[in-house]
Amino acid sequence: MNLRNFLFVCATLAFGCTTTEEYPAAAPIGSAFSLRAGGSLYDGGKGVAVSADGRVAVLAAFWDTVDFGAGPLVSAGNADAVLATWDAEGNPGMSLRFGTAEHELARHVVAAGAGAWVFGVHTEKELDLGGGPLVPQGVAGTAIAKLDAEGGHVFSMMFPGWLEGLAAAGDDAIVAAGTFSGTVVVGGETFTGAGGEDILVMKLDGKGAPVWTRAFGSANQEHMEVAVDPSGNVLLGGAIRGPVDFGGGLATNAGEWDAALVKLDADGKHVFTKTFGDASFQMIKSVATDAEGNVFVGGLFEGRIDFGNGELRAEDRDLFFAKFDPTGAPRWARSFALLDADWDNPSPRIATDPAGGLVVTGDFMAAIDLGGGQILREANAIFFARYDAAGNHVESRGFGGTKYMSVDGLAVDPSGAAAITGSFYGTVDFGQGLLETAGDSDMFLARFLAP
């Protein structure tokens, strides 16, 4: 679990926006809105997804009693997961609770077509997501389920490890990526880790059955997020700490952590592997693709990193974004100074818009300049920014809670509207009025229309 979600630091409420140039956008769907949900304890959004008609789903963690708009939900014990939806105007839809008397961790959610949602919940116990009890193979696993637009169960299965990412893959398929250790069995096939935490990638059909599974690793630790392009190719973005063969020969790291970008085709066959970094720390935290199959990455780095466009140098632990064409050739890369960043935090999060631009969000402390001028905050805050297909700054905004704030999820719908979710403590204003927590931390959801 990310313990940062339980830390409280002082900040002052602030709101700001900088805009530099025009931005092409499709016809808007719905409205900009923001809302909160929470009880007396620790609640927060862990993932967000959007459908073609602008509906928004949030996978959140909650304790005790919380109303996400469809009536109060009561956790079974410690932390439970909830899948809650809203329409494009912010009106609540369904909210469904999943959990046991132990501690469950909400992981990821994606839209899966025809109004369906696929999500994951990490558990150490037997867990039922609507299709019957699912049991982890080892100490823990991540239960994955698909629900239809009305919340009806379509399938559920147990991923044998820690889920790092989910992506819709067309033809009703889903790709799941995460880490595992020891020996696991998937679809009758046995996989044994090389040591530490290894990478496990599986493609599931519309009934949740494995189509193919791949395992990669070294004696050290690896981490990978996942995206799928319109042709069904699978993009893995993350970091490696030792030599790993993703199918194209041994990829090595120059330092402690090196950023790694891997492309597999729709059948799980290797296309390319790229690593980036020096003797310091470099890590891809999020990966995305656009309608043309271009690949985008966002992450954190220390020292120096070169994506093929020229060397970027970090002042401390800095932020980077980069774009590659479908063959892996570099298109552009940008870096931005951060005063403080946590490797364990999921930010930055990235997504692409209908015009091939990049939308980004993440956490920062005190000040950041994302290309549109400096955004100032007293302490913990989040940023939201857009860049066009060439990497030019379009807009950037900053939001700060009065005591604590962190963002965990980002999604963009076909109109270019973006939704973000996370947790905050105190008060925050996303532009539609002040939100105030009911307890130690609350979930927030904010939706921004395309400029």
Secondary structure, DSSP 8 states (H G I E B T S, - for coil): --GGGG-------EEEEEE-S--------S--EEEEE--SSB-EEEEEEE-TTS-EEEEEEE-SEEE-SSSEEE-SSS-EEEEEEE-TTS-EEEEEEE--SS--EEEEEEE-STT-EEEEEEESS-EESSSSEE--SSS-EEEEEEE-TTS-EEEEEEESSEEEEEEE-STT-EEEEEEE-SEEEETTEEEE-SSSBEEEEEEE-TTS-EEEEEEE--SSBEEEEEEE-TT--EEEEEEESS-EESSSSEE--SSSBEEEEEEE-TTS-EEEEEEE--SSBEEEEEEEE-TT--EEEEEEESSEEESSS-EEE-SSSEEEEEEE-TTS-EEEEEEE--S---TTS---EEEE-TTS-EEEEEEEEEEEESSSSEEEEEEEEEEEEEE-TTS-EEEEEEEE-SSEEEEEEEEE-TTS-EEEEEEEESEEESSS-EEE-SSSBEEEEEEE---
